[in-house]
Amino acid sequence: MAPDQAFLPLWMSFLIGLVLFFTRKWVADVARAIDSLEERLRLLEKSQAECRLELAKGYPTRPELERLVERLENHATRLTILEERDLAA
C-alpha cells in the first residue's frame, strides 16, 4: 500500500476520533450544566416553599378574613344607623 493511500484513512480516523472526543466532552458539560440547573431549581422551589410558610404564619386564613369582613360590614352598618339617629336628633 502506498504511503498516500494509508495517510488518508489514518487522517480521517484521527479527525473522527477528535470529533468524538470533543462531542463526548461537550455532552458531559451539558449534562453537568443541566444537573446544576436542576439543583438550583430544587433549591429555589424549597426557598419559595419556606417563604410561603413564613408569610402564612401570623396571617389569618380565608375563613377568618371572611368573618372579619362580615364583622366590619356589621360595624359599618351600626355606625351608619347611629349617624342617622344623631342627625335626626
PDB file of N, CA, C and O in Angstrom, chain B, residues numbered from 101:
ATOM      1  N   MET B 101       0.857  -1.173   0.000  1.00  0.00           N
ATOM      2  CA  MET B 101       0.000   0.000   0.000  1.00  0.00           C
ATOM      3  C   MET B 101       0.900   1.232   0.000  1.00  0.00           C
ATOM      4  O   MET B 101       1.861   1.308   0.766  1.00  0.00           O
ATOM      5  N   ALA B 102       0.593   2.165  -0.837  1.00  0.00           N
ATOM      6  CA  ALA B 102       1.403   3.370  -0.961  1.00  0.00           C
ATOM      7  C   ALA B 102       1.193   4.244   0.267  1.00  0.00           C
ATOM      8  O   ALA B 102       0.134   4.191   0.892  1.00  0.00           O
ATOM      9  N   PRO B 103       2.199   5.050   0.619  1.00  0.00           N
ATOM     10  CA  PRO B 103       2.061   5.915   1.801  1.00  0.00           C
ATOM     11  C   PRO B 103       0.899   6.889   1.682  1.00  0.00           C
ATOM     12  O   PRO B 103       0.266   7.223   2.684  1.00  0.00           O
ATOM     13  N   ASP B 104       0.612   7.347   0.474  1.00  0.00           N
ATOM     14  CA  ASP B 104      -0.510   8.281   0.306  1.00  0.00           C
ATOM     15  C   ASP B 104      -1.841   7.595   0.581  1.00  0.00           C
ATOM     16  O   ASP B 104      -2.759   8.208   1.127  1.00  0.00           O
ATOM     17  N   GLN B 105      -1.945   6.346   0.211  1.00  0.00           N
ATOM     18  CA  GLN B 105      -3.184   5.616   0.426  1.00  0.00           C
ATOM     19  C   GLN B 105      -3.402   5.317   1.914  1.00  0.00           C
ATOM     20  O   GLN B 105      -4.552   5.242   2.346  1.00  0.00           O
ATOM     21  N   ALA B 106      -2.387   5.152   2.679  1.00  0.00           N
ATOM     22  CA  ALA B 106      -2.502   4.865   4.120  1.00  0.00           C
ATOM     23  C   ALA B 106      -2.726   6.148   4.911  1.00  0.00           C
ATOM     24  O   ALA B 106      -3.354   6.128   5.969  1.00  0.00           O
ATOM     25  N   PHE B 107      -2.216   7.254   4.402  1.00  0.00           N
ATOM     26  CA  PHE B 107      -2.307   8.520   5.151  1.00  0.00           C
ATOM     27  C   PHE B 107      -3.746   9.018   5.274  1.00  0.00           C
ATOM     28  O   PHE B 107      -4.155   9.477   6.340  1.00  0.00           O
ATOM     29  N   LEU B 108      -4.512   8.930   4.187  1.00  0.00           N
ATOM     30  CA  LEU B 108      -5.880   9.451   4.204  1.00  0.00           C
ATOM     31  C   LEU B 108      -6.778   8.726   5.220  1.00  0.00           C
ATOM     32  O   LEU B 108      -7.466   9.401   5.986  1.00  0.00           O
ATOM     33  N   PRO B 109      -6.805   7.399   5.263  1.00  0.00           N
ATOM     34  CA  PRO B 109      -7.629   6.732   6.285  1.00  0.00           C
ATOM     35  C   PRO B 109      -7.149   7.030   7.702  1.00  0.00           C
ATOM     36  O   PRO B 109      -7.964   7.179   8.612  1.00  0.00           O
ATOM     37  N   LEU B 110      -5.834   7.117   7.897  1.00  0.00           N
ATOM     38  CA  LEU B 110      -5.324   7.444   9.229  1.00  0.00           C
ATOM     39  C   LEU B 110      -5.746   8.855   9.635  1.00  0.00           C
ATOM     40  O   LEU B 110      -6.158   9.087  10.771  1.00  0.00           O
ATOM     41  N   TRP B 111      -5.639   9.790   8.698  1.00  0.00           N
ATOM     42  CA  TRP B 111      -6.025  11.177   8.977  1.00  0.00           C
ATOM     43  C   TRP B 111      -7.526  11.274   9.263  1.00  0.00           C
ATOM     44  O   TRP B 111      -7.936  11.999  10.170  1.00  0.00           O
ATOM     45  N   MET B 112      -8.330  10.562   8.509  1.00  0.00           N
ATOM     46  CA  MET B 112      -9.775  10.565   8.740  1.00  0.00           C
ATOM     47  C   MET B 112     -10.103   9.941  10.096  1.00  0.00           C
ATOM     48  O   MET B 112     -10.961  10.444  10.820  1.00  0.00           O
ATOM     49  N   SER B 113      -9.434   8.865  10.435  1.00  0.00           N
ATOM     50  CA  SER B 113      -9.664   8.229  11.734  1.00  0.00           C
ATOM     51  C   SER B 113      -9.283   9.174  12.872  1.00  0.00           C
ATOM     52  O   SER B 113      -9.984   9.262  13.879  1.00  0.00           O
ATOM     53  N   PHE B 114      -8.180   9.869  12.701  1.00  0.00           N
ATOM     54  CA  PHE B 114      -7.748  10.824  13.716  1.00  0.00           C
ATOM     55  C   PHE B 114      -8.780  11.947  13.879  1.00  0.00           C
ATOM     56  O   PHE B 114      -9.146  12.292  15.003  1.00  0.00           O
ATOM     57  N   LEU B 115      -9.248  12.514  12.770  1.00  0.00           N
ATOM     58  CA  LEU B 115     -10.242  13.582  12.831  1.00  0.00           C
ATOM     59  C   LEU B 115     -11.554  13.088  13.437  1.00  0.00           C
ATOM     60  O   LEU B 115     -12.163  13.789  14.245  1.00  0.00           O
ATOM     61  N   ILE B 116     -11.988  11.903  13.062  1.00  0.00           N
ATOM     62  CA  ILE B 116     -13.212  11.344  13.626  1.00  0.00           C
ATOM     63  C   ILE B 116     -13.033  11.119  15.133  1.00  0.00           C
ATOM     64  O   ILE B 116     -13.952  11.363  15.915  1.00  0.00           O
ATOM     65  N   GLY B 117     -11.859  10.660  15.529  1.00  0.00           N
ATOM     66  CA  GLY B 117     -11.564  10.484  16.954  1.00  0.00           C
ATOM     67  C   GLY B 117     -11.636  11.808  17.701  1.00  0.00           C
ATOM     68  O   GLY B 117     -12.196  11.876  18.796  1.00  0.00           O
ATOM     69  N   LEU B 118     -11.072  12.861  17.114  1.00  0.00           N
ATOM     70  CA  LEU B 118     -11.140  14.185  17.741  1.00  0.00           C
ATOM     71  C   LEU B 118     -12.584  14.661  17.864  1.00  0.00           C
ATOM     72  O   LEU B 118     -12.985  15.176  18.908  1.00  0.00           O
ATOM     73  N   VAL B 119     -13.358  14.491  16.805  1.00  0.00           N
ATOM     74  CA  VAL B 119     -14.760  14.908  16.828  1.00  0.00           C
ATOM     75  C   VAL B 119     -15.512  14.140  17.909  1.00  0.00           C
ATOM     76  O   VAL B 119     -16.269  14.738  18.674  1.00  0.00           O
ATOM     77  N   LEU B 120     -15.320  12.847  17.982  1.00  0.00           N
ATOM     78  CA  LEU B 120     -15.989  12.042  19.002  1.00  0.00           C
ATOM     79  C   LEU B 120     -15.550  12.440  20.410  1.00  0.00           C
ATOM     80  O   LEU B 120     -16.370  12.520  21.325  1.00  0.00           O
ATOM     81  N   PHE B 121     -14.251  12.686  20.575  1.00  0.00           N
ATOM     82  CA  PHE B 121     -13.750  13.087  21.900  1.00  0.00           C
ATOM     83  C   PHE B 121     -14.397  14.398  22.352  1.00  0.00           C
ATOM     84  O   PHE B 121     -14.900  14.491  23.471  1.00  0.00           O
ATOM     85  N   PHE B 122     -14.382  15.411  21.479  1.00  0.00           N
ATOM     86  CA  PHE B 122     -14.929  16.705  21.870  1.00  0.00           C
ATOM     87  C   PHE B 122     -16.457  16.676  21.975  1.00  0.00           C
ATOM     88  O   PHE B 122     -17.045  17.398  22.780  1.00  0.00           O
ATOM     89  N   THR B 123     -17.089  15.837  21.158  1.00  0.00           N
ATOM     90  CA  THR B 123     -18.540  15.682  21.281  1.00  0.00           C
ATOM     91  C   THR B 123     -18.889  15.069  22.632  1.00  0.00           C
ATOM     92  O   THR B 123     -19.815  15.524  23.304  1.00  0.00           O
ATOM     93  N   ARG B 124     -18.147  14.036  23.029  1.00  0.00           N
ATOM     94  CA  ARG B 124     -18.376  13.407  24.325  1.00  0.00           C
ATOM     95  C   ARG B 124     -18.113  14.390  25.461  1.00  0.00           C
ATOM     96  O   ARG B 124     -18.857  14.429  26.441  1.00  0.00           O
ATOM     97  N   LYS B 125     -17.061  15.175  25.327  1.00  0.00           N
ATOM     98  CA  LYS B 125     -16.751  16.195  26.338  1.00  0.00           C
ATOM     99  C   LYS B 125     -17.867  17.236  26.408  1.00  0.00           C
ATOM    100  O   LYS B 125     -18.270  17.638  27.499  1.00  0.00           O
ATOM    101  N   TRP B 126     -18.365  17.672  25.260  1.00  0.00           N
ATOM    102  CA  TRP B 126     -19.442  18.657  25.217  1.00  0.00           C
ATOM    103  C   TRP B 126     -20.721  18.093  25.843  1.00  0.00           C
ATOM    104  O   TRP B 126     -21.400  18.786  26.601  1.00  0.00           O
ATOM    105  N   VAL B 127     -21.047  16.837  25.527  1.00  0.00           N
ATOM    106  CA  VAL B 127     -22.242  16.204  26.096  1.00  0.00           C
ATOM    107  C   VAL B 127     -22.109  16.116  27.615  1.00  0.00           C
ATOM    108  O   VAL B 127     -23.083  16.355  28.329  1.00  0.00           O
ATOM    109  N   ALA B 128     -20.932  15.782  28.115  1.00  0.00           N
ATOM    110  CA  ALA B 128     -20.719  15.717  29.556  1.00  0.00           C
ATOM    111  C   ALA B 128     -20.872  17.096  30.191  1.00  0.00           C
ATOM    112  O   ALA B 128     -21.447  17.216  31.273  1.00  0.00           O
ATOM    113  N   ASP B 129     -20.365  18.136  29.531  1.00  0.00           N
ATOM    114  CA  ASP B 129     -20.524  19.500  30.047  1.00  0.00           C
ATOM    115  C   ASP B 129     -21.991  19.911  30.080  1.00  0.00           C
ATOM    116  O   ASP B 129     -22.442  20.533  31.042  1.00  0.00           O
ATOM    117  N   VAL B 130     -22.727  19.570  29.047  1.00  0.00           N
ATOM    118  CA  VAL B 130     -24.152  19.897  29.009  1.00  0.00           C
ATOM    119  C   VAL B 130     -24.896  19.144  30.110  1.00  0.00           C
ATOM    120  O   VAL B 130     -25.767  19.709  30.772  1.00  0.00           O
ATOM    121  N   ALA B 131     -24.558  17.887  30.302  1.00  0.00           N
ATOM    122  CA  ALA B 131     -25.205  17.096  31.360  1.00  0.00           C
ATOM    123  C   ALA B 131     -24.908  17.696  32.733  1.00  0.00           C
ATOM    124  O   ALA B 131     -25.794  17.764  33.585  1.00  0.00           O
ATOM    125  N   ARG B 132     -23.682  18.126  32.948  1.00  0.00           N
ATOM    126  CA  ARG B 132     -23.319  18.766  34.218  1.00  0.00           C
ATOM    127  C   ARG B 132     -24.084  20.069  34.406  1.00  0.00           C
ATOM    128  O   ARG B 132     -24.547  20.366  35.508  1.00  0.00           O
ATOM    129  N   ALA B 133     -24.218  20.847  33.335  1.00  0.00           N
ATOM    130  CA  ALA B 133     -24.955  22.107  33.418  1.00  0.00           C
ATOM    131  C   ALA B 133     -26.425  21.855  33.725  1.00  0.00           C
ATOM    132  O   ALA B 133     -27.026  22.584  34.515  1.00  0.00           O
ATOM    133  N   ILE B 134     -27.011  20.832  33.111  1.00  0.00           N
ATOM    134  CA  ILE B 134     -28.407  20.501  33.383  1.00  0.00           C
ATOM    135  C   ILE B 134     -28.576  20.063  34.827  1.00  0.00           C
ATOM    136  O   ILE B 134     -29.531  20.471  35.488  1.00  0.00           O
ATOM    137  N   ASP B 135     -27.669  19.244  35.324  1.00  0.00           N
ATOM    138  CA  ASP B 135     -27.731  18.815  36.731  1.00  0.00           C
ATOM    139  C   ASP B 135     -27.629  20.007  37.671  1.00  0.00           C
ATOM    140  O   ASP B 135     -28.341  20.088  38.672  1.00  0.00           O
ATOM    141  N   SER B 136     -26.738  20.928  37.336  1.00  0.00           N
ATOM    142  CA  SER B 136     -26.578  22.128  38.160  1.00  0.00           C
ATOM    143  C   SER B 136     -27.856  22.970  38.154  1.00  0.00           C
ATOM    144  O   SER B 136     -28.287  23.461  39.197  1.00  0.00           O
ATOM    145  N   LEU B 137     -28.452  23.132  36.984  1.00  0.00           N
ATOM    146  CA  LEU B 137     -29.692  23.900  36.896  1.00  0.00           C
ATOM    147  C   LEU B 137     -30.827  23.223  37.647  1.00  0.00           C
ATOM    148  O   LEU B 137     -31.632  23.893  38.295  1.00  0.00           O
ATOM    149  N   GLU B 138     -30.897  21.895  37.564  1.00  0.00           N
ATOM    150  CA  GLU B 138     -31.938  21.176  38.305  1.00  0.00           C
ATOM    151  C   GLU B 138     -31.750  21.347  39.807  1.00  0.00           C
ATOM    152  O   GLU B 138     -32.725  21.514  40.540  1.00  0.00           O
ATOM    153  N   GLU B 139     -30.510  21.306  40.268  1.00  0.00           N
ATOM    154  CA  GLU B 139     -30.238  21.505  41.692  1.00  0.00           C
ATOM    155  C   GLU B 139     -30.622  22.921  42.119  1.00  0.00           C
ATOM    156  O   GLU B 139     -31.226  23.117  43.173  1.00  0.00           O
ATOM    157  N   ARG B 140     -30.267  23.903  41.294  1.00  0.00           N
ATOM    158  CA  ARG B 140     -30.641  25.279  41.616  1.00  0.00           C
ATOM    159  C   ARG B 140     -32.148  25.451  41.631  1.00  0.00           C
ATOM    160  O   ARG B 140     -32.682  26.184  42.465  1.00  0.00           O
ATOM    161  N   LEU B 141     -32.848  24.776  40.708  1.00  0.00           N
ATOM    162  CA  LEU B 141     -34.315  24.842  40.669  1.00  0.00           C
ATOM    163  C   LEU B 141     -34.914  24.225  41.932  1.00  0.00           C
ATOM    164  O   LEU B 141     -35.866  24.766  42.495  1.00  0.00           O
ATOM    165  N   ARG B 142     -34.355  23.082  42.383  1.00  0.00           N
ATOM    166  CA  ARG B 142     -34.840  22.464  43.624  1.00  0.00           C
ATOM    167  C   ARG B 142     -34.626  23.395  44.814  1.00  0.00           C
ATOM    168  O   ARG B 142     -35.502  23.519  45.669  1.00  0.00           O
ATOM    169  N   LEU B 143     -33.475  24.044  44.873  1.00  0.00           N
ATOM    170  CA  LEU B 143     -33.206  24.977  45.970  1.00  0.00           C
ATOM    171  C   LEU B 143     -34.156  26.170  45.915  1.00  0.00           C
ATOM    172  O   LEU B 143     -34.632  26.632  46.952  1.00  0.00           O
ATOM    173  N   LEU B 144     -34.435  26.668  44.716  1.00  0.00           N
ATOM    174  CA  LEU B 144     -35.363  27.779  44.564  1.00  0.00           C
ATOM    175  C   LEU B 144     -36.772  27.390  45.009  1.00  0.00           C
ATOM    176  O   LEU B 144     -37.441  28.145  45.715  1.00  0.00           O
ATOM    177  N   GLU B 145     -37.214  26.199  44.586  1.00  0.00           N
ATOM    178  CA  GLU B 145     -38.537  25.736  45.000  1.00  0.00           C
ATOM    179  C   GLU B 145     -38.610  25.557  46.512  1.00  0.00           C
ATOM    180  O   GLU B 145     -39.629  25.869  47.129  1.00  0.00           O
ATOM    181  N   LYS B 146     -37.535  25.057  47.106  1.00  0.00           N
ATOM    182  CA  LYS B 146     -37.503  24.881  48.557  1.00  0.00           C
ATOM    183  C   LYS B 146     -37.581  26.231  49.254  1.00  0.00           C
ATOM    184  O   LYS B 146     -38.323  26.388  50.223  1.00  0.00           O
ATOM    185  N   SER B 147     -36.818  27.210  48.764  1.00  0.00           N
ATOM    186  CA  SER B 147     -36.840  28.529  49.399  1.00  0.00           C
ATOM    187  C   SER B 147     -38.195  29.206  49.209  1.00  0.00           C
ATOM    188  O   SER B 147     -38.656  29.918  50.101  1.00  0.00           O
ATOM    189  N   GLN B 148     -38.839  28.996  48.059  1.00  0.00           N
ATOM    190  CA  GLN B 148     -40.172  29.556  47.851  1.00  0.00           C
ATOM    191  C   GLN B 148     -41.177  28.945  48.820  1.00  0.00           C
ATOM    192  O   GLN B 148     -42.026  29.645  49.371  1.00  0.00           O
ATOM    193  N   ALA B 149     -41.075  27.640  49.021  1.00  0.00           N
ATOM    194  CA  ALA B 149     -41.992  26.984  49.965  1.00  0.00           C
ATOM    195  C   ALA B 149     -41.764  27.514  51.374  1.00  0.00           C
ATOM    196  O   ALA B 149     -42.720  27.740  52.116  1.00  0.00           O
ATOM    197  N   GLU B 150     -40.498  27.713  51.747  1.00  0.00           N
ATOM    198  CA  GLU B 150     -40.200  28.258  53.073  1.00  0.00           C
ATOM    199  C   GLU B 150     -40.729  29.685  53.200  1.00  0.00           C
ATOM    200  O   GLU B 150     -41.244  30.065  54.252  1.00  0.00           O
ATOM    201  N   CYS B 151     -40.605  30.468  52.141  1.00  0.00           N
ATOM    202  CA  CYS B 151     -41.115  31.838  52.177  1.00  0.00           C
ATOM    203  C   CYS B 151     -42.638  31.845  52.311  1.00  0.00           C
ATOM    204  O   CYS B 151     -43.201  32.658  53.044  1.00  0.00           O
ATOM    205  N   ARG B 152     -43.290  30.939  51.599  1.00  0.00           N
ATOM    206  CA  ARG B 152     -44.746  30.862  51.718  1.00  0.00           C
ATOM    207  C   ARG B 152     -45.154  30.511  53.144  1.00  0.00           C
ATOM    208  O   ARG B 152     -46.117  31.063  53.677  1.00  0.00           O
ATOM    209  N   LEU B 153     -44.414  29.588  53.758  1.00  0.00           N
ATOM    210  CA  LEU B 153     -44.726  29.230  55.143  1.00  0.00           C
ATOM    211  C   LEU B 153     -44.516  30.419  56.072  1.00  0.00           C
ATOM    212  O   LEU B 153     -45.324  30.671  56.966  1.00  0.00           O
ATOM    213  N   GLU B 154     -43.423  31.148  55.853  1.00  0.00           N
ATOM    214  CA  GLU B 154     -43.152  32.318  56.691  1.00  0.00           C
ATOM    215  C   GLU B 154     -44.233  33.375  56.516  1.00  0.00           C
ATOM    216  O   GLU B 154     -44.661  34.001  57.485  1.00  0.00           O
ATOM    217  N   LEU B 155     -44.672  33.571  55.277  1.00  0.00           N
ATOM    218  CA  LEU B 155     -45.717  34.557  55.031  1.00  0.00           C
ATOM    219  C   LEU B 155     -47.049  34.107  55.619  1.00  0.00           C
ATOM    220  O   LEU B 155     -47.839  34.925  56.090  1.00  0.00           O
ATOM    221  N   ALA B 156     -47.289  32.800  55.589  1.00  0.00           N
ATOM    222  CA  ALA B 156     -48.571  32.293  56.091  1.00  0.00           C
ATOM    223  C   ALA B 156     -48.669  32.385  57.606  1.00  0.00           C
ATOM    224  O   ALA B 156     -49.764  32.490  58.158  1.00  0.00           O
ATOM    225  N   LYS B 157     -47.527  32.344  58.272  1.00  0.00           N
ATOM    226  CA  LYS B 157     -47.561  32.426  59.734  1.00  0.00           C
ATOM    227  C   LYS B 157     -47.969  33.832  60.150  1.00  0.00           C
ATOM    228  O   LYS B 157     -47.430  34.822  59.656  1.00  0.00           O
ATOM    229  N   GLY B 158     -48.915  33.901  61.053  1.00  0.00           N
ATOM    230  CA  GLY B 158     -49.315  35.193  61.576  1.00  0.00           C
ATOM    231  C   GLY B 158     -50.382  35.887  60.751  1.00  0.00           C
ATOM    232  O   GLY B 158     -50.923  36.903  61.186  1.00  0.00           O
ATOM    233  N   TYR B 159     -50.699  35.372  59.579  1.00  0.00           N
ATOM    234  CA  TYR B 159     -51.750  35.968  58.768  1.00  0.00           C
ATOM    235  C   TYR B 159     -53.008  35.115  58.887  1.00  0.00           C
ATOM    236  O   TYR B 159     -52.930  33.890  58.984  1.00  0.00           O
ATOM    237  N   PRO B 160     -54.155  35.763  58.880  1.00  0.00           N
ATOM    238  CA  PRO B 160     -55.400  34.998  59.026  1.00  0.00           C
ATOM    239  C   PRO B 160     -55.687  34.136  57.798  1.00  0.00           C
ATOM    240  O   PRO B 160     -55.245  34.429  56.687  1.00  0.00           O
ATOM    241  N   THR B 161     -56.434  33.074  58.038  1.00  0.00           N
ATOM    242  CA  THR B 161     -56.841  32.212  56.936  1.00  0.00           C
ATOM    243  C   THR B 161     -58.029  32.850  56.215  1.00  0.00           C
ATOM    244  O   THR B 161     -58.572  33.853  56.678  1.00  0.00           O
ATOM    245  N   ARG B 162     -58.421  32.282  55.108  1.00  0.00           N
ATOM    246  CA  ARG B 162     -59.527  32.838  54.325  1.00  0.00           C
ATOM    247  C   ARG B 162     -60.829  32.880  55.134  1.00  0.00           C
ATOM    248  O   ARG B 162     -61.512  33.904  55.118  1.00  0.00           O
ATOM    249  N   PRO B 163     -61.198  31.796  55.846  1.00  0.00           N
ATOM    250  CA  PRO B 163     -62.436  31.893  56.636  1.00  0.00           C
ATOM    251  C   PRO B 163     -62.359  32.977  57.717  1.00  0.00           C
ATOM    252  O   PRO B 163     -63.347  33.657  57.996  1.00  0.00           O
ATOM    253  N   GLU B 164     -61.188  33.128  58.315  1.00  0.00           N
ATOM    254  CA  GLU B 164     -61.035  34.188  59.319  1.00  0.00           C
ATOM    255  C   GLU B 164     -61.198  35.557  58.677  1.00  0.00           C
ATOM    256  O   GLU B 164     -61.825  36.446  59.254  1.00  0.00           O
ATOM    257  N   LEU B 165     -60.635  35.730  57.484  1.00  0.00           N
ATOM    258  CA  LEU B 165     -60.784  37.008  56.776  1.00  0.00           C
ATOM    259  C   LEU B 165     -62.241  37.274  56.414  1.00  0.00           C
ATOM    260  O   LEU B 165     -62.710  38.408  56.506  1.00  0.00           O
ATOM    261  N   GLU B 166     -62.954  36.231  56.005  1.00  0.00           N
ATOM    262  CA  GLU B 166     -64.368  36.402  55.661  1.00  0.00           C
ATOM    263  C   GLU B 166     -65.177  36.805  56.890  1.00  0.00           C
ATOM    264  O   GLU B 166     -66.057  37.660  56.799  1.00  0.00           O
ATOM    265  N   ARG B 167     -64.883  36.189  58.047  1.00  0.00           N
ATOM    266  CA  ARG B 167     -65.571  36.586  59.286  1.00  0.00           C
ATOM    267  C   ARG B 167     -65.236  38.026  59.650  1.00  0.00           C
ATOM    268  O   ARG B 167     -66.099  38.774  60.109  1.00  0.00           O
ATOM    269  N   LEU B 168     -63.992  38.407  59.445  1.00  0.00           N
ATOM    270  CA  LEU B 168     -63.577  39.775  59.741  1.00  0.00           C
ATOM    271  C   LEU B 168     -64.293  40.773  58.834  1.00  0.00           C
ATOM    272  O   LEU B 168     -64.728  41.827  59.297  1.00  0.00           O
ATOM    273  N   VAL B 169     -64.416  40.454  57.563  1.00  0.00           N
ATOM    274  CA  VAL B 169     -65.125  41.331  56.630  1.00  0.00           C
ATOM    275  C   VAL B 169     -66.581  41.472  57.059  1.00  0.00           C
ATOM    276  O   VAL B 169     -67.146  42.566  57.036  1.00  0.00           O
ATOM    277  N   GLU B 170     -67.177  40.354  57.450  1.00  0.00           N
ATOM    278  CA  GLU B 170     -68.570  40.405  57.893  1.00  0.00           C
ATOM    279  C   GLU B 170     -68.724  41.278  59.138  1.00  0.00           C
ATOM    280  O   GLU B 170     -69.672  42.057  59.242  1.00  0.00           O
ATOM    281  N   ARG B 171     -67.799  41.147  60.070  1.00  0.00           N
ATOM    282  CA  ARG B 171     -67.850  41.980  61.283  1.00  0.00           C
ATOM    283  C   ARG B 171     -67.678  43.455  60.945  1.00  0.00           C
ATOM    284  O   ARG B 171     -68.369  44.311  61.497  1.00  0.00           O
ATOM    285  N   LEU B 172     -66.754  43.748  60.036  1.00  0.00           N
ATOM    286  CA  LEU B 172     -66.549  45.143  59.642  1.00  0.00           C
ATOM    287  C   LEU B 172     -67.788  45.709  58.965  1.00  0.00           C
ATOM    288  O   LEU B 172     -68.145  46.865  59.193  1.00  0.00           O
ATOM    289  N   GLU B 173     -68.442  44.914  58.139  1.00  0.00           N
ATOM    290  CA  GLU B 173     -69.677  45.380  57.498  1.00  0.00           C
ATOM    291  C   GLU B 173     -70.770  45.635  58.546  1.00  0.00           C
ATOM    292  O   GLU B 173     -71.522  46.604  58.444  1.00  0.00           O
ATOM    293  N   ASN B 174     -70.850  44.761  59.547  1.00  0.00           N
ATOM    294  CA  ASN B 174     -71.822  44.965  60.623  1.00  0.00           C
ATOM    295  C   ASN B 174     -71.537  46.256  61.388  1.00  0.00           C
ATOM    296  O   ASN B 174     -72.453  47.019  61.695  1.00  0.00           O
ATOM    297  N   HIS B 175     -70.276  46.491  61.690  1.00  0.00           N
ATOM    298  CA  HIS B 175     -69.903  47.722  62.403  1.00  0.00           C
ATOM    299  C   HIS B 175     -70.192  48.954  61.555  1.00  0.00           C
ATOM    300  O   HIS B 175     -70.649  49.977  62.066  1.00  0.00           O
ATOM    301  N   ALA B 176     -69.923  48.850  60.249  1.00  0.00           N
ATOM    302  CA  ALA B 176     -70.204  49.981  59.366  1.00  0.00           C
ATOM    303  C   ALA B 176     -71.702  50.266  59.326  1.00  0.00           C
ATOM    304  O   ALA B 176     -72.122  51.423  59.330  1.00  0.00           O
ATOM    305  N   THR B 177     -72.496  49.214  59.289  1.00  0.00           N
ATOM    306  CA  THR B 177     -73.953  49.396  59.296  1.00  0.00           C
ATOM    307  C   THR B 177     -74.399  50.051  60.596  1.00  0.00           C
ATOM    308  O   THR B 177     -75.220  50.968  60.584  1.00  0.00           O
ATOM    309  N   ARG B 178     -73.858  49.581  61.719  1.00  0.00           N
ATOM    310  CA  ARG B 178     -74.208  50.171  63.021  1.00  0.00           C
ATOM    311  C   ARG B 178     -73.823  51.640  63.078  1.00  0.00           C
ATOM    312  O   ARG B 178     -74.589  52.469  63.569  1.00  0.00           O
ATOM    313  N   LEU B 179     -72.637  51.962  62.578  1.00  0.00           N
ATOM    314  CA  LEU B 179     -72.204  53.360  62.581  1.00  0.00           C
ATOM    315  C   LEU B 179     -73.122  54.221  61.723  1.00  0.00           C
ATOM    316  O   LEU B 179     -73.457  55.343  62.101  1.00  0.00           O
ATOM    317  N   THR B 180     -73.526  53.703  60.580  1.00  0.00           N
ATOM    318  CA  THR B 180     -74.441  54.445  59.712  1.00  0.00           C
ATOM    319  C   THR B 180     -75.766  54.700  60.427  1.00  0.00           C
ATOM    320  O   THR B 180     -76.311  55.802  60.358  1.00  0.00           O
ATOM    321  N   ILE B 181     -76.278  53.688  61.108  1.00  0.00           N
ATOM    322  CA  ILE B 181     -77.540  53.840  61.851  1.00  0.00           C
ATOM    323  C   ILE B 181     -77.377  54.868  62.961  1.00  0.00           C
ATOM    324  O   ILE B 181     -78.250  55.713  63.159  1.00  0.00           O
ATOM    325  N   LEU B 182     -76.265  54.802  63.686  1.00  0.00           N
ATOM    326  CA  LEU B 182     -76.023  55.770  64.766  1.00  0.00           C
ATOM    327  C   LEU B 182     -75.892  57.188  64.218  1.00  0.00           C
ATOM    328  O   LEU B 182     -76.398  58.136  64.818  1.00  0.00           O
ATOM    329  N   GLU B 183     -75.216  57.335  63.078  1.00  0.00           N
ATOM    330  CA  GLU B 183     -75.093  58.670  62.477  1.00  0.00           C
ATOM    331  C   GLU B 183     -76.464  59.212  62.057  1.00  0.00           C
ATOM    332  O   GLU B 183     -76.758  60.392  62.249  1.00  0.00           O
ATOM    333  N   GLU B 184     -77.293  58.345  61.487  1.00  0.00           N
ATOM    334  CA  GLU B 184     -78.625  58.766  61.072  1.00  0.00           C
ATOM    335  C   GLU B 184     -79.459  59.190  62.296  1.00  0.00           C
ATOM    336  O   GLU B 184     -80.185  60.183  62.241  1.00  0.00           O
ATOM    337  N   ARG B 185     -79.350  58.442  63.385  1.00  0.00           N
ATOM    338  CA  ARG B 185     -80.074  58.792  64.616  1.00  0.00           C
ATOM    339  C   ARG B 185     -79.564  60.121  65.164  1.00  0.00           C
ATOM    340  O   ARG B 185     -80.335  60.966  65.621  1.00  0.00           O
ATOM    341  N   ASP B 186     -78.236  60.281  65.103  1.00  0.00           N
ATOM    342  CA  ASP B 186     -77.641  61.501  65.616  1.00  0.00           C
ATOM    343  C   ASP B 186     -78.098  62.717  64.807  1.00  0.00           C
ATOM    344  O   ASP B 186     -78.390  63.773  65.369  1.00  0.00           O
ATOM    345  N   LEU B 187     -78.156  62.558  63.482  1.00  0.00           N
ATOM    346  CA  LEU B 187     -78.587  63.654  62.631  1.00  0.00           C
ATOM    347  C   LEU B 187     -80.082  63.936  62.810  1.00  0.00           C
ATOM    348  O   LEU B 187     -80.523  65.082  62.713  1.00  0.00           O
ATOM    349  N   ALA B 188     -80.834  62.902  63.067  1.00  0.00           N
ATOM    350  CA  ALA B 188     -82.285  63.078  63.248  1.00  0.00           C
ATOM    351  C   ALA B 188     -82.581  63.757  64.583  1.00  0.00           C
ATOM    352  O   ALA B 188     -83.609  64.421  64.712  1.00  0.00           O
ATOM    353  N   ALA B 189     -81.718  63.610  65.564  1.00  0.00           N
ATOM    354  CA  ALA B 189     -81.996  64.178  66.888  1.00  0.00           C
ATOM    355  C   ALA B 189     -81.702  65.651  66.988  1.00  0.00           C
ATOM    356  O   ALA B 189     -81.893  66.247  68.048  1.00  0.00           O
TER     357      ALA B 189
END
